[in-house]
Amino acid sequence: MSGFRNLSILCLCVFSASSLFAQPDSLLKKDTVIQQKWYDAISVRGYIQVRYNRLLETNPLLKNEQGDKSWGENGGFFLRRMRLIFSGQINKRVYFYLQPDFASSVSSGNLHFGQLRDAYLDLGFDKKNEFRIRIGQSKIPYGFENMQSSQNRLPLDRADGTNSAMANERDLGAFFYWAPDRVRKQYAMLVKAGLKGSGDYGVVGFGAFNGQTANKPEANNTRHWVGRISYPFNSGKQIFETSLQGYSGKYKLEEAQMSSGVKVNSTRNYTDQRLAGTFVLYPQPFGIQAEYNIGRGPAFNKQTDSVELSKLSGGYITLSYLNRISKQLIIPFARAHYYDGGKKHELDARKYHVRELEIGVEWQPVPQFELVCHYTMSRRRFEDYVLRDNLQSGRLLRIQAQVNF
């Protein structure tokens, strides 16, 4: 009798799933003509970034571990990213996205490893996919600059204040997104037109993820939760966007993340919570991008030699001016950013106090090539059990060549 009941439940599940994708016969026949083979819908693209950071350098001890490992002493020509992106709408309601990076660096002495960045599918619940769920490893919907592709971003690295939330901006989870079809098309236009959009992460987005950051397993049997509301507004020729987002969870420090003498709590679990606000005026031609976040998380305290739950805060503002000269783009920009807090994914949840000003220009003679010159003036205090009183200040000129294909 129980076997019959289980079979009935299985049949009911199969029927429910099949009804989600049910289409009239006329549409099925039309699909057969338009899309003969599933792989016809798949596209392949990518980009390569090569950098040099040692010009006009004043302090070789100035570092940026989370950003660019080729800063400072022994840094040279550096392959920052080498991405291949495979994606496609392989069914009216099924979209997939796969992105490996072949320039990952496990340490400053071991470069150019292949590592997974994104691997997810989007499942739509209506004909226009206005309601959809994303399952797999993907960017967490927290922070405009975090979600903005490095292929499109003006400054060479993300700002510490918001990027300290998640290493590589990604994790494994499931997220629900909703946006009207008109807004989804506008999000796509903002990227395609070179206006430095962040992509389509919905007007409303929320979900659950492991919380240990990308390519790492769950460590404490608790989920992180995230929510975001964002909307682009049109005012004449101008487009601006405002967002509010936050997340909450418990982060567990790995043993490999701790020096031998540092003290931690008995479970190595620490509250990990943030709230952020975003304002973006898309560059037509003048642009503003600003974000600020506050929260709590683990941070090293050199007075007690321990990792403690501590307040954090930080943000940035980026100003830009988009010039179109014939078919070329020239975009001068400046960014100021600040952060005071820990970085949970670094050694001993390293404590940071950062003040940085960057002035640069991006030149696109053709869509397939970009050159960025970027002058950085930085004052960084970053301390752990070994680096006790580590305040480094300096300036450097950074250059990046990027190929898009």
C-alpha positions as CSV (number, residue, x, y, z in Angstrom):
1,M,0.0,0.0,0.0
2,S,2.9,2.4,0.9
3,G,4.5,1.6,-2.5
4,F,1.3,2.6,-4.3
5,R,1.1,5.8,-2.3
6,N,4.8,6.7,-3.2
7,L,4.1,5.9,-6.8
8,S,1.1,8.2,-6.8
9,I,3.2,11.0,-5.2
10,L,5.9,10.6,-7.8
11,C,3.4,10.7,-10.7
12,L,1.8,13.9,-9.2
13,C,5.3,15.5,-9.0
14,V,6.1,14.6,-12.6
15,F,2.7,15.9,-13.8
16,S,3.2,19.2,-11.9
17,A,6.7,19.7,-13.3
18,S,5.6,19.0,-16.8
19,S,2.7,21.5,-16.5
20,L,5.2,24.2,-15.8
21,F,6.7,23.8,-19.3
22,A,3.4,23.0,-21.0
23,Q,2.9,24.9,-24.3
24,P,0.2,24.9,-26.9
25,D,0.8,22.6,-29.9
26,S,1.2,25.5,-32.2
27,L,4.0,26.9,-30.1
28,L,5.8,23.6,-29.9
29,K,5.7,23.3,-33.7
30,K,7.0,26.8,-34.0
31,D,9.9,26.0,-31.6
32,T,10.8,23.0,-33.7
33,V,11.3,25.2,-36.7
34,I,13.1,28.0,-35.0
35,Q,15.4,26.1,-32.7
36,Q,16.5,22.9,-34.4
37,K,19.3,22.0,-31.9
38,W,19.7,23.0,-28.3
39,Y,23.4,24.1,-28.8
40,D,22.4,26.7,-31.4
41,A,21.3,28.9,-28.4
42,I,24.6,28.8,-26.7
43,S,27.0,31.8,-26.9
44,V,30.7,31.9,-26.0
45,R,32.5,35.2,-25.0
46,G,35.2,36.3,-22.6
47,Y,37.9,38.8,-21.7
48,I,41.6,39.0,-20.7
49,Q,43.1,41.6,-18.4
50,V,46.9,42.2,-18.2
51,R,48.3,44.7,-15.6
52,Y,51.4,46.4,-14.5
53,N,51.4,48.3,-11.1
54,R,55.0,49.4,-10.4
55,L,55.2,52.7,-12.2
56,L,55.9,55.7,-10.0
57,E,55.6,53.5,-7.0
58,T,56.6,55.1,-3.7
59,N,56.1,52.2,-1.2
60,P,56.7,48.5,-2.2
61,L,55.2,47.3,1.2
62,L,51.8,48.7,0.2
63,K,49.6,45.7,-0.6
64,N,46.0,44.9,-1.5
65,E,45.5,41.1,-1.0
66,Q,41.8,41.0,-1.9
67,G,42.2,43.2,-4.9
68,D,45.4,42.7,-6.9
69,K,48.2,40.4,-5.7
70,S,50.8,42.1,-7.9
71,W,50.8,45.3,-5.9
72,G,54.2,46.1,-4.3
73,E,57.4,44.2,-3.7
74,N,58.1,41.5,-6.3
75,G,55.1,42.4,-8.4
76,G,55.5,42.5,-12.1
77,F,53.4,42.0,-15.2
78,F,50.3,40.3,-14.0
79,L,47.5,38.3,-15.7
80,R,44.6,39.5,-13.5
81,R,41.7,37.7,-15.3
82,M,41.2,35.3,-18.1
83,R,37.5,34.5,-18.3
84,L,35.5,32.4,-20.7
85,I,31.7,32.7,-20.5
86,F,29.3,30.1,-21.8
87,S,25.6,31.0,-21.6
88,G,22.3,30.4,-23.4
89,Q,18.5,30.4,-23.2
90,I,18.3,26.7,-24.0
91,N,14.5,26.6,-23.3
92,K,12.0,29.4,-23.2
93,R,12.2,29.2,-19.4
94,V,15.7,27.7,-18.8
95,Y,18.8,29.8,-19.0
96,F,22.3,28.7,-18.0
97,Y,25.6,30.5,-17.3
98,L,29.0,29.0,-16.8
99,Q,32.2,31.1,-16.2
100,P,35.6,29.7,-15.3
101,D,38.7,31.9,-14.7
102,F,42.1,30.6,-15.9
103,A,44.1,33.3,-14.1
104,S,43.2,32.5,-10.5
105,S,46.1,32.9,-8.0
106,V,46.1,30.7,-4.9
107,S,49.1,32.7,-3.6
108,S,51.6,35.3,-4.9
109,G,53.9,32.4,-5.9
110,N,51.4,30.2,-7.7
111,L,49.5,31.9,-10.5
112,H,47.1,31.1,-13.4
113,F,45.1,28.2,-12.0
114,G,41.7,27.4,-13.4
115,Q,38.8,28.0,-11.0
116,L,35.1,28.1,-11.2
117,R,33.5,31.6,-10.9
118,D,29.9,31.1,-11.9
119,A,27.8,27.9,-12.6
120,Y,24.1,28.4,-12.3
121,L,20.7,28.1,-14.1
122,D,17.7,30.4,-14.2
123,L,14.3,28.8,-14.2
124,G,11.5,31.1,-15.3
125,F,7.9,30.9,-14.0
126,D,6.1,32.9,-16.7
127,K,6.3,33.5,-20.4
128,K,8.5,36.6,-20.1
129,N,10.6,35.2,-17.3
130,E,9.8,38.1,-15.1
131,F,9.7,35.8,-12.1
132,R,12.6,33.4,-11.9
133,I,14.8,31.4,-9.5
134,R,18.6,31.1,-9.8
135,I,20.3,28.0,-8.5
136,G,24.0,27.3,-8.3
137,Q,27.1,29.4,-7.7
138,S,26.6,33.0,-8.6
139,K,27.1,36.6,-7.4
140,I,25.3,37.4,-4.2
141,P,22.8,40.3,-4.8
142,Y,24.5,42.7,-2.5
143,G,26.1,45.9,-3.7
144,F,26.0,47.4,-7.2
145,E,29.8,47.4,-7.7
146,N,30.1,43.8,-6.4
147,M,27.6,42.7,-9.1
148,Q,29.1,44.9,-11.8
149,S,31.3,42.8,-14.0
150,S,35.1,43.5,-13.9
151,Q,34.8,43.7,-17.7
152,N,32.7,46.9,-17.3
153,R,33.9,48.5,-14.1
154,L,36.0,51.7,-14.3
155,P,38.3,51.4,-11.3
156,L,40.6,48.4,-11.5
157,D,39.6,46.8,-8.2
158,R,36.4,46.9,-6.2
159,A,36.3,49.2,-3.1
160,D,37.2,47.6,0.2
161,G,34.1,48.9,2.0
162,T,31.5,46.8,0.1
163,N,33.8,44.2,-1.4
164,S,34.9,43.0,2.0
165,A,31.5,41.4,2.3
166,M,32.3,38.5,0.1
167,A,35.5,37.2,-1.5
168,N,35.0,36.9,-5.3
169,E,31.4,38.3,-4.7
170,R,30.0,34.8,-5.0
171,D,28.6,31.8,-3.2
172,L,26.4,28.7,-3.6
173,G,22.7,29.2,-3.1
174,A,19.3,29.8,-4.5
175,F,17.9,33.2,-5.3
176,F,14.5,34.5,-6.4
177,Y,14.4,37.5,-8.8
178,W,11.5,39.6,-10.1
179,A,11.6,42.4,-12.6
180,P,9.1,43.6,-15.3
181,D,10.1,42.8,-18.9
182,R,10.6,46.5,-19.6
183,V,13.1,46.9,-16.7
184,R,15.0,43.7,-17.7
185,K,15.5,45.1,-21.2
186,Q,16.7,48.4,-19.7
187,Y,19.2,46.6,-17.5
188,A,20.6,44.8,-20.6
189,M,20.7,48.2,-22.5
190,L,22.7,49.8,-19.7
191,V,25.5,47.2,-20.1
192,K,25.3,47.0,-23.9
193,A,25.4,50.8,-24.4
194,G,28.6,51.1,-22.4
195,L,26.9,52.9,-19.5
196,K,28.6,50.6,-16.9
197,G,25.5,48.8,-15.7
198,S,25.5,46.0,-13.1
199,G,23.4,43.5,-15.1
200,D,20.0,42.1,-14.4
201,Y,19.6,41.1,-10.7
202,G,15.9,42.0,-10.6
203,V,13.9,44.8,-9.0
204,V,13.4,42.4,-6.1
205,G,15.8,39.7,-5.2
206,F,16.2,37.5,-2.1
207,G,17.5,34.1,-1.3
208,A,19.7,31.8,0.8
209,F,23.4,30.9,0.4
210,N,26.1,28.9,2.3
211,G,27.9,32.0,3.5
212,Q,31.5,30.6,3.4
213,T,32.2,32.4,0.0
214,A,32.7,30.9,-3.4
215,N,34.2,27.4,-4.0
216,K,34.1,26.5,-0.3
217,P,31.7,24.0,1.4
218,E,29.2,24.9,4.1
219,A,31.0,24.8,7.5
220,N,28.4,25.4,10.3
221,N,25.0,24.0,9.0
222,T,23.5,27.5,8.9
223,R,22.4,29.6,5.9
224,H,23.0,33.2,5.1
225,W,20.0,35.2,3.9
226,V,20.1,38.2,1.6
227,G,17.5,40.6,0.2
228,R,17.7,43.5,-2.2
229,I,15.3,46.1,-3.7
230,S,16.5,48.2,-6.7
231,Y,14.8,50.3,-9.4
232,P,16.1,52.4,-12.4
233,F,14.3,55.7,-12.9
234,N,14.1,57.8,-16.1
235,S,14.2,61.6,-15.9
236,G,14.4,63.0,-19.4
237,K,17.6,61.7,-20.9
238,Q,19.0,60.7,-17.5
239,I,18.7,57.3,-15.8
240,F,19.4,56.9,-12.1
241,E,19.0,53.8,-9.9
242,T,18.6,53.5,-6.1
243,S,19.0,50.3,-4.1
244,L,18.7,49.0,-0.6
245,Q,20.2,45.6,0.3
246,G,21.2,43.5,3.3
247,Y,22.3,40.1,4.5
248,S,22.7,38.1,7.7
249,G,24.2,34.8,8.8
250,K,27.0,33.1,10.8
251,Y,30.5,32.8,9.3
252,K,32.9,30.1,10.6
253,L,36.6,30.8,10.6
254,E,38.7,28.0,9.1
255,E,41.7,26.7,11.1
256,A,43.9,27.6,8.1
257,Q,42.8,31.2,8.5
258,M,44.2,31.5,12.0
259,S,47.8,32.1,13.3
260,S,49.0,29.7,16.0
261,G,48.7,32.3,18.8
262,V,45.4,34.0,18.0
263,K,42.4,33.5,20.2
264,V,38.9,32.8,18.9
265,N,35.6,31.8,20.4
266,S,34.9,28.1,21.1
267,T,32.9,27.5,17.9
268,R,34.8,29.8,15.6
269,N,31.3,31.1,14.5
270,Y,30.8,34.8,14.2
271,T,27.8,37.0,13.3
272,D,28.1,38.3,9.8
273,Q,25.5,41.1,9.0
274,R,25.4,44.1,6.7
275,L,23.1,46.7,5.3
276,A,23.9,48.9,2.3
277,G,22.5,51.8,0.3
278,T,23.3,52.5,-3.4
279,F,22.8,55.5,-5.7
280,V,23.8,55.5,-9.4
281,L,23.5,58.2,-12.0
282,Y,24.4,56.6,-15.3
283,P,27.0,58.5,-17.3
284,Q,25.1,60.5,-20.0
285,P,27.7,62.1,-20.0
286,F,28.3,62.8,-16.3
287,G,28.0,59.8,-13.9
288,I,27.9,59.2,-10.2
289,Q,28.1,55.8,-8.4
290,A,28.0,55.7,-4.6
291,E,27.5,53.1,-2.0
292,Y,27.9,52.8,1.8
293,N,27.4,49.9,4.1
294,I,27.4,49.2,7.9
295,G,27.4,46.0,9.8
296,R,29.1,43.6,12.2
297,G,31.6,40.8,11.6
298,P,34.8,39.1,12.9
299,A,37.9,41.3,13.1
300,F,41.3,40.9,14.8
301,N,41.9,43.0,17.9
302,K,45.7,43.5,18.5
303,Q,45.0,44.6,22.1
304,T,43.7,41.1,23.1
305,D,45.3,39.0,20.3
306,S,41.9,37.7,19.5
307,V,39.3,37.7,16.8
308,E,36.2,39.5,18.1
309,L,32.8,40.5,16.8
310,S,33.2,44.1,15.7
311,K,31.3,46.9,14.0
312,L,32.3,47.8,10.4
313,S,31.5,50.6,8.0
314,G,32.7,51.9,4.6
315,G,31.8,52.9,1.2
316,Y,32.9,54.8,-1.9
317,I,31.9,57.4,-4.5
318,T,32.9,57.3,-8.2
319,L,32.6,60.2,-10.6
320,S,32.9,59.8,-14.3
321,Y,32.4,61.6,-17.6
322,L,31.7,59.6,-20.8
323,N,33.0,61.1,-24.0
324,R,32.2,59.6,-27.4
325,I,34.6,60.7,-30.1
326,S,33.8,59.2,-33.4
327,K,33.5,55.5,-32.5
328,Q,35.9,55.8,-29.5
329,L,35.1,56.0,-25.8
330,I,37.2,58.1,-23.4
331,I,36.0,58.0,-19.8
332,P,37.9,60.0,-17.1
333,F,37.0,59.0,-13.6
334,A,37.9,59.5,-9.9
335,R,37.0,57.4,-6.9
336,A,37.4,57.9,-3.2
337,H,36.7,55.1,-0.8
338,Y,37.0,54.3,2.9
339,Y,36.7,51.2,5.1
340,D,37.0,50.5,8.8
341,G,36.5,46.8,9.8
342,G,37.6,43.2,9.4
343,K,37.9,40.9,6.4
344,K,36.6,37.6,7.6
345,H,38.1,35.6,4.7
346,E,41.7,36.8,5.4
347,L,44.3,35.6,8.0
348,D,43.0,36.2,11.5
349,A,40.0,38.1,10.1
350,R,42.6,40.9,9.4
351,K,41.6,44.3,10.6
352,Y,41.6,47.2,8.1
353,H,41.4,50.9,8.0
354,V,41.6,52.2,4.4
355,R,41.5,55.6,2.9
356,E,42.2,55.7,-0.9
357,L,41.8,58.1,-3.8
358,E,42.1,57.0,-7.4
359,I,42.1,59.0,-10.6
360,G,42.1,57.4,-14.0
361,V,40.9,57.3,-17.6
362,E,39.6,54.4,-19.7
363,W,40.1,54.5,-23.4
364,Q,38.2,52.2,-25.9
365,P,39.5,52.8,-29.4
366,V,37.4,49.8,-30.5
367,P,34.9,47.7,-28.5
368,Q,37.3,44.8,-28.5
369,F,40.1,46.7,-26.6
370,E,40.3,48.9,-23.5
371,L,43.3,50.6,-21.9
372,V,43.1,52.0,-18.4
373,C,45.6,54.3,-16.7
374,H,44.9,54.6,-13.0
375,Y,46.9,56.6,-10.3
376,T,46.3,55.4,-6.8
377,M,47.0,57.4,-3.5
378,S,46.5,55.0,-0.6
379,R,46.8,54.9,3.2
380,R,46.2,51.3,4.4
381,R,46.4,49.9,7.9
382,F,46.0,46.1,7.9
383,E,46.9,44.1,11.0
384,D,46.8,40.5,12.1
385,Y,48.7,38.4,14.7
386,V,51.9,38.8,12.8
387,L,51.5,42.3,11.3
388,R,51.0,44.2,14.6
389,D,51.4,47.9,13.7
390,N,51.2,47.8,9.9
391,L,50.4,51.2,8.4
392,Q,51.4,51.6,4.8
393,S,51.0,54.7,2.7
394,G,52.0,55.3,-0.9
395,R,51.2,56.1,-4.5
396,L,51.5,54.1,-7.7
397,L,50.5,54.3,-11.4
398,R,48.6,51.3,-12.6
399,I,48.0,50.2,-16.2
400,Q,45.6,47.6,-17.6
401,A,45.1,46.3,-21.1
402,Q,41.9,44.4,-21.7
403,V,40.8,42.4,-24.7
404,N,37.0,41.6,-25.1
405,F,35.9,38.8,-27.4
